[in-house]
Amino acid sequence: MHRVNNISKLESKIRHYKDIEINDISNEQITNINKIKIDKRKSSVVRILDFLRYVENPYMIKVNETIVKIQFSNKQIKAEECINQLFYNLYLKH
């Protein structure tokens, strides 16, 4: 029962932060991922759950002092394709 309750809390947290914009949250509420330690020996599901527990807002994180907002698309595009497109747009398109 405790595990189900924890999952419910994480789901609630995800729903709460999903549509919050960067301007609507204070800098102190954004977790710097450099301070998070996740055991790489754990399964990917457990690592994701650990990440969700450690961060205040799972959609906004800091990498050093840079704020990163994470968004997901409803399209069936793999993360690798998105990254390749990003690099193409930034460096090769011009």
Secondary structure by P-SEA (a helix, b strand, c coil): caaaaaaaaaaaaaaaaccccccccccccccccccccccccccaaaaaaaaaaacccccccccccbbbbbbbbcccccaaaaaaaaaaaccccc
